[in-house]
Amino acid sequence: MKFVEQRRQRLTQLRRLRPQFNEIFDFYEHLYAFLAKQPNAFVSIAAPTPADRVPHEAGFPLLQSTSFQVDGPSFGAFLRALIAVLQRHGRQGQEDLARIDQALADATLDPAPLFGAYVGRERERFAADAAHLGIEPAILEYLLGLACGFALHGAREQGLKAAEGEWRQGYCPLCGGVPVMGELVGDEGRLLLHCGTCGQSWPGARRTCTVCGNQDEKTLEYFTAGEDQGYRVNVCRKCDSYLKVVDSRETGTDLPMDLEDVATLHLDLLAQREGFTRVKRDYAPADTGKAGLN
């Protein structure tokens, strides 16, 4: 798939630019090699209908948990193969991954509903399944996040896209994911937000916090890190959140933002050291004043 190959090519460049992260890049090299060989055949996505536009116009993402038809056996096989990669080349959550793998093998965990639950931000489903398996919910969500990201990127490559029209929310208009990175584009430095789940981009407001909607410029700041040209961190002192931003006028365009996120982990450390948090959010349709911080 083109989006996987794009990441493999960028990974080669980043190894030269940021050799201090080569151990992390090794993991992603193995992950992308695995994904490059996988057919995206475990999920089908229903084409949006005119009726879907009504909740979308009210601030709901276009895709909901009911938008997907998942082939349980195929999805289970994909997840087990993905777990094998994580066990072989990753370091964290090994015992939990083994328990998930065993539950998939024993058919005591039905993976099909988890796809829609992940996109629909139904965290109670992950909490319940994790409790049943005796594992951390974050491990199960991470695994499903990789799988859903792969499937949705592939669907976007085949033509799936968000509805046209203005979108003022701080979450993805297509799947509801939070932005993994921002990007400054064009001579005037317009802000684009890039979804961390499906890769969809949408216009953002440079003088607005994407998390809480704060527009008070006295509490909106940014910082850079030394000579790290082309990257900055936007921070909001009202909700203590941060967003990493790539200036494509410095770095070049068409970069895979999920991989740029990995290559800027040092900026996360700097932001968190100053007390800022990278916020996960359950989207709050048409209400930027209730951003659902958690």
Order of alpha helices (4+ residues) and beta strands (2+ residues): alpha-alpha-beta-alpha-beta-alpha-alpha-alpha-alpha-alpha-beta-beta-beta-beta-beta-beta-alpha-alpha-alpha
